[in-house]
Amino acid sequence: MAKKKAPEKKPNVFVRMGKGIAKFFRDTKSEIKKIVWPTPKTTFRNMGLVLLAMLIVGAVIFGLDFGLQKLFGLVMNVAGN
């Protein structure tokens, strides 16, 4: 007859949680070391591109809004007569 093995005793919940938290911080530290930060020149160039894109999108939205407002006003004047 085979002997039954005693179930392995798990460490206490606080020990397991502490190991998990320690692993999280070790992994976070190793990931932070992999970050490559952009140079100031690259950052300012990208900022300029973002501002230019914002101006273009704003102009397009303004144009659409203005055009549709005029079209709506024209339709309402024709329908009211």
Beta strands, then each sheet from edge to edge (+ up, - down):
end
